[in-house]
Amino acid sequence: MSENNENIQFKISDELIEQVQSFVKRKDDKGTLDLLLEYHPADIAEIFDGLSINQATYIIKLLDSEKTADILMELDDDDREKILASLSAKEIAEEVEELDTDDAADIIAELSEDRQERVIAQIEDEELAADIQELLTYDEDSAGGLMAKELVKVYETWTVAGCLRRIRGQAADVTRVHSVYVVTKEEKLIGRLSLKDLITARSEQKIADIYKSDVDYVNADEDVEEVAKVMAKYDLEAIPVVDKDNTLLGRITIDDIVDVIKEEADKDYQLAAGITQEVEADDSIIELTRARLPWLFLGLIGGVGAFLIMEGFEAKLENYSILFLFTPLIAAMAGNVGVQSSAIIVQGLANDDVKGSINNRLIKEMLLAALNGVILALVLFLFVWYWTDELNLAIAISVSLVAVIIVAGLVGTFVPLFLDKRGVDPAIATGPFITTSNDIFGIVIYLMIAMTILGI
Amino acid sequence: MSENNENIQFKISDELIEQVQSFVKRKDDKGTLDLLLEYHPADIAEIFDGLSINQATYIIKLLDSEKTADILMELDDDDREKILASLSAKEIAEEVEELDTDDAADIIAELSEDRQERVIAQIEDEELAADIQELLTYDEDSAGGLMAKELVKVYETWTVAGCLRRIRGQAADVTRVHSVYVVTKEEKLIGRLSLKDLITARSEQKIADIYKSDVDYVNADEDVEEVAKVMAKYDLEAIPVVDKDNTLLGRITIDDIVDVIKEEADKDYQLAAGITQEVEADDSIIELTRARLPWLFLGLIGGVGAFLIMEGFEAKLENYSILFLFTPLIAAMAGNVGVQSSAIIVQGLANDDVKGSINNRLIKEMLLAALNGVILALVLFLFVWYWTDELNLAIAISVSLVAVIIVAGLVGTFVPLFLDKRGVDPAIATGPFITTSNDIFGIVIYLMIAMTILGI
């Protein structure tokens, strides 16, 4: 992912961080302000990564809330929580008033319930307070939870000239105007107009005559991942959100969707790697342990299971104890094939690429696994035959490898498809889950087939 | 990733696909046209997934190129290649003329070199042809390769009124106007203006007086992943691209960046799962085998290595052959820990979260692995002691588990950091690479420590 990026102009240097630290230590407020003045809030948030929480809080209180609100939004959840803890309800309310409604609601949602009430009570702008309270009612993984109330809307009865005049007022509150939404008197969404359309239209034209009625929209209770898919598919930069009666409630912009896509990708990647909750390299050892230990326990149980199975076979395989020396190989192959198969299915499901019947998928995977398995088994056959000079043993091990690979491929294909049908996130089927179950299946199948072939 | 999504309004049904097929089979051109009229190009591309290439090509030739150009852009690379193969250079040129320059250049880049020349020669718009030829000179993974030539620019000397008048002409060619870029007479980028700024400014004001000089930009040779990071970090919806002399060349929009982010996430996910090249669930068995077999071979070699190591120890461990029955457990734990550690580092590197020295990372990982290892080893100790009633054996196995987990964690942390320093994509270090090497390390360490403790 990360490449050599020395030449990028947006990098925060260690020198800069040290400079900030020394200004803060000397309580040189003017120096700190002058130094940070030219930096983007996202850069200052990055500088904060190199500071202690006390130093960061000091700067937050020093800068004016127009800038600090954006810095707070850019911080890690953990750091923001710590800084907010040392701000009063009044101070938080001041920050929140500088933010768009969606960000404001996100920050407030992170507070304890009675703190939420106290902060909202301190917000002077009553409309903002009401908007935030509305946004807090939606599930955070729904379109309603992601949307902002800020948008520019015009009524179908307006003219272009009247429209331009009036939206100047609305637009001042909206960071970015992608589309102007056209509504009826009853606030029902009926269409859209781009600013470009407005600028290029004649000023006496009626909105009703020039608006585009093919407006995409989502319902407030739609899952954010579906919203992300729709926006990516249709290359939308903003999408309006409506309620069941088609009343325009808010809009979602692509920058929020970029975050959803990244989080989703990170989550799936971590699940595939056996990490159960969102963690970062800089989290504490306790947090990292909490995220990693559960899957490792699963692996341990699988390993104990494999031991018990092998022990059960041990007496019968007394003269073929060499078979046990291949169990790590068998387990590794079963695990690798299973992870490959499940990863392809999980990605296909995520991109809506997996169509058709489960049976066809399984037949294809079986053929694929058989092809891979036969190629690999041939190599293994030649090695074992050459090394041990026992043809039967070489046949037994390589034939069972083919069987193990086919079963592993089928399990890796079936489990995520099954989970998806059941409405469970198929990504949890990748990684340790598939590896562990395939280890056990693989070893049982291997030992049984080998025994049959060797006539034990 | 994928949830139950029955209720989404954007779904292509099997009935619709059958309907299209029957219209095409009956050569009912009017019926086909009427049916497809209301669908978005992205939806028609999805319908094409259910059609044969001949049927899809038939529809492409039937619809007018304004719509088909967008459909082509939405198709899988493979399908597009097949359809383009059956179009003449003239027909392709007509499609290309309907597209933005970035998409046009992408399509042409997929053709063979002499076909590229023939298609470009057929493009009637000379400026477009020149733009495409310029875009084809950039590396496809660079900002230049991703940018479009379409943008709205104004000279600093213009007034707001003159500006609005003149950009009406420019804007007609630009699908979305995010920002208006302000340039000097020599075409050097000096700032930006949002359409909102223009609309809300007084018409007699000079651009020089109202433009914002804090414009972010990237160089044409910047890596697209860096561009994606910058745009995500600063929540940009478009970014101008300049050459070394700061001359404005083009712009990159967020929808292209969304694709970059998704492709990057898909690639890392596949690497972690042991898939070497971009494949999809619907690719052919041969393509899938080509992507999967190399890592499986690596796993096979690792398994043979593990066998050879165990065989080397076999004679010495005659009386402790039970140790071999735990090798799948040891290998699985080493693999899981290694994958977890490397995944966290790979993600941290991708998000620029990994700062500070490698040594500190390794010390932290060692403590983390030791903590996890001791917890897991305690459980294993109790099991082995209970099951075998041999205290020494239980101690030997559980102590070596701790050592194996620590080494696996260190390898998983060090390898991606090392690759990244060397300028290699650290994502290749995850998955089978780490699992296989940790299998071998793990088994060697396990057997050696166990032997030492058991006094063999």
Interface residues (C-beta under 8 A of the other chain):
Chain A: M1 S2 E3 N4 N5 I8 F10 H40 A42 D49 G50 L164 I167 R168 A171 A172 V174 R176 V177 H178 S194 L195 K196 I199 T200 E222 D223 E225 E226 V230 A232 K233 Y234 D235 E237 I254 D255 I257 V258 D259 I261 K262 E264 A265 D266 D268 Y269 Q270 A272 A273 G274 I275 V279 E280 A281 D282 I285 L288 T289 R292 L293 W295 L296 F297 G299 L300 G302 G303 V304 A306 F307 M310 E311 E314 S321 I322 F324 L325 F326 T327 P328 L329 I330 A331 A332 M333 G335 N336 V337 V339 Q340 S342 A343 I344 I345 V346 Q347 G348 L349 A350 N351 D352 D353 V354 K355 R361 K364 L367 L368 L371 N372 I375 L376 V379 L380 F383 D420 G423 D425 P426 A427 T430 G431 P432 T435 T436 D439 I443
Chain B: M1 S2 E3 N4 N5 I8 F10 H40 A42 D49 G50 L164 I167 R168 A171 A172 V174 R176 V177 H178 S194 L195 K196 I199 T200 D216 E222 D223 E225 E226 V230 A232 K233 Y234 D235 E237 I254 D255 I257 V258 D259 I261 K262 E264 A265 D266 D268 Y269 Q270 A272 A273 G274 I275 V279 E280 A281 D282 I285 L288 T289 R292 L293 W295 L296 F297 G299 L300 G302 G303 V304 A306 F307 M310 E311 E314 S321 I322 F324 L325 F326 T327 P328 L329 I330 A331 A332 M333 G335 N336 V337 V339 Q340 S342 A343 I344 I345 V346 Q347 G348 L349 A350 N351 D352 D353 V354 K355 R361 K364 L367 L368 L371 N372 I375 L376 V379 L380 F383 D420 G423 D425 P426 A427 T430 G431 P432 T435 T436 D439 I443
